[in-house]
Amino acid sequence: MASEKMSEEKRSKVTILPSVNICHDEKDEGYYIEVELPGVEKEDIELYFWSRGFCVDGNKKDLTYSGCYTLAHDVKSEEVKAKFESGLLKINVPFKEKLRAKKVKIE
């Protein structure tokens, strides 16, 4: 009976993609990322990083926020810093290498 109730709860839960903002930090040394997770408690968030992307899950009673994202530049996933306040997950992660742009001559 308990398993029936649990599977019923899982079926009624809605999964949505969270709103995410990804940009270079002020010094152009890494990414500054914001993930909106309204109504979620810090203890109910899971964040996973690798060299070219990340996944985030946030659960609350009636819904789950879930999304995976690919990044344009390799990052130092072992140096990720994340803070959660008022429904907003703020993430800082440095680039693996300094970005070097080369001017391209257009013919």
The 8 nearest C-alpha neighbors of each residue, nearest first, counted from 0:
[[1, 3, 2, 4, 5, 6, 7, 8],
 [2, 0, 4, 3, 5, 6, 7, 8],
 [1, 3, 5, 4, 0, 6, 7, 8],
 [4, 2, 0, 6, 1, 5, 7, 8],
 [3, 5, 7, 1, 2, 6, 8, 0],
 [6, 4, 2, 8, 7, 3, 1, 9],
 [5, 7, 9, 3, 8, 4, 2, 10],
 [6, 8, 4, 10, 5, 9, 3, 11],
 [9, 7, 5, 11, 6, 10, 4, 12],
 [10, 8, 6, 12, 7, 11, 5, 13],
 [11, 9, 7, 8, 12, 6, 13, 5],
 [10, 12, 8, 9, 7, 13, 61, 62],
 [13, 11, 62, 61, 9, 10, 8, 14],
 [12, 14, 62, 63, 11, 15, 61, 10],
 [15, 13, 63, 62, 64, 65, 12, 16],
 [16, 14, 64, 65, 17, 63, 13, 62],
 [15, 17, 65, 66, 64, 18, 14, 63],
 [18, 16, 64, 35, 19, 15, 65, 34],
 [17, 19, 35, 34, 16, 20, 36, 33],
 [20, 18, 34, 33, 17, 35, 21, 32],
 [19, 21, 33, 32, 34, 22, 18, 31],
 [22, 20, 32, 31, 19, 33, 30, 23],
 [23, 21, 31, 30, 24, 32, 20, 29],
 [24, 22, 30, 27, 29, 31, 25, 21],
 [23, 25, 31, 27, 30, 26, 29, 22],
 [24, 26, 27, 23, 28, 31, 29, 30],
 [25, 27, 28, 24, 29, 23, 30, 93],
 [28, 26, 24, 23, 25, 29, 30, 98],
 [29, 27, 26, 93, 94, 24, 97, 30],
 [30, 28, 93, 94, 92, 24, 23, 27],
 [29, 31, 23, 24, 92, 22, 91, 32],
 [30, 32, 91, 24, 22, 90, 23, 21],
 [31, 33, 21, 90, 20, 89, 30, 91],
 [34, 32, 89, 20, 88, 19, 90, 35],
 [33, 35, 19, 88, 87, 18, 36, 17],
 [36, 34, 87, 18, 17, 86, 37, 88],
 [35, 37, 86, 39, 87, 34, 38, 17],
 [38, 36, 86, 39, 35, 87, 85, 40],
 [37, 39, 86, 36, 40, 59, 85, 58],
 [38, 40, 59, 37, 36, 58, 57, 86],
 [39, 41, 43, 42, 38, 44, 59, 86],
 [40, 42, 43, 44, 83, 39, 84, 57],
 [43, 41, 40, 44, 45, 39, 57, 58],
 [44, 42, 40, 41, 58, 57, 39, 45],
 [45, 43, 57, 41, 56, 42, 46, 58],
 [44, 46, 56, 55, 57, 47, 43, 54],
 [45, 47, 55, 54, 44, 56, 48, 53],
 [46, 48, 54, 53, 55, 45, 49, 52],
 [49, 47, 53, 76, 52, 54, 46, 50],
 [48, 50, 76, 52, 51, 53, 47, 74],
 [49, 51, 74, 73, 76, 52, 75, 48],
 [52, 50, 73, 70, 49, 69, 74, 72],
 [53, 51, 69, 70, 68, 49, 48, 50],
 [52, 54, 48, 47, 68, 67, 49, 69],
 [53, 55, 67, 47, 66, 46, 68, 48],
 [54, 56, 46, 66, 45, 65, 67, 47],
 [57, 55, 65, 45, 64, 44, 46, 58],
 [58, 56, 44, 64, 43, 63, 39, 45],
 [59, 57, 63, 43, 39, 62, 64, 56],
 [58, 60, 39, 62, 61, 63, 38, 57],
 [59, 61, 62, 58, 12, 63, 39, 38],
 [60, 62, 12, 59, 13, 63, 11, 58],
 [63, 61, 13, 12, 59, 14, 60, 58],
 [62, 64, 58, 14, 57, 13, 65, 59],
 [65, 63, 57, 15, 56, 17, 16, 14],
 [64, 66, 56, 16, 55, 63, 15, 17],
 [65, 67, 16, 55, 54, 68, 17, 56],
 [68, 66, 54, 53, 55, 69, 65, 52],
 [67, 69, 52, 53, 54, 70, 66, 51],
 [70, 68, 52, 51, 71, 53, 67, 54],
 [69, 71, 52, 51, 72, 68, 73, 53],
 [70, 72, 69, 73, 51, 52, 74, 68],
 [73, 71, 70, 74, 51, 94, 95, 50],
 [74, 72, 51, 50, 95, 94, 71, 75],
 [75, 73, 94, 95, 50, 76, 93, 72],
 [76, 74, 95, 77, 78, 93, 94, 50],
 [75, 77, 49, 78, 48, 79, 74, 50],
 [76, 78, 75, 79, 48, 49, 74, 92],
 [79, 77, 76, 75, 92, 80, 93, 91],
 [80, 78, 92, 76, 77, 91, 81, 90],
 [81, 79, 91, 90, 92, 78, 82, 89],
 [80, 82, 90, 89, 91, 79, 88, 83],
 [81, 83, 89, 88, 90, 84, 80, 87],
 [82, 84, 88, 87, 89, 41, 81, 86],
 [85, 83, 87, 86, 88, 82, 89, 41],
 [84, 86, 87, 83, 37, 38, 88, 36],
 [85, 87, 37, 36, 84, 35, 38, 39],
 [88, 86, 35, 84, 85, 83, 34, 36],
 [87, 89, 83, 34, 33, 82, 35, 90],
 [90, 88, 33, 82, 81, 32, 83, 87],
 [89, 91, 81, 32, 80, 31, 33, 88],
 [90, 92, 31, 80, 30, 79, 32, 81],
 [91, 93, 79, 30, 29, 78, 80, 74],
 [94, 92, 29, 74, 75, 28, 30, 95],
 [93, 95, 74, 29, 96, 28, 73, 75],
 [94, 96, 74, 75, 73, 93, 97, 72],
 [97, 95, 94, 98, 73, 74, 93, 28],
 [96, 98, 99, 94, 28, 95, 27, 29],
 [99, 97, 96, 100, 28, 94, 27, 72],
 [100, 98, 97, 101, 96, 102, 27, 28],
 [99, 101, 98, 102, 103, 97, 27, 96],
 [102, 100, 103, 99, 104, 98, 105, 97],
 [101, 103, 100, 104, 105, 99, 106, 98],
 [102, 104, 105, 101, 100, 106, 99, 98],
 [105, 103, 106, 102, 101, 100, 99, 98],
 [104, 106, 103, 102, 101, 100, 99, 98],
 [105, 104, 103, 102, 101, 100, 99, 98]]
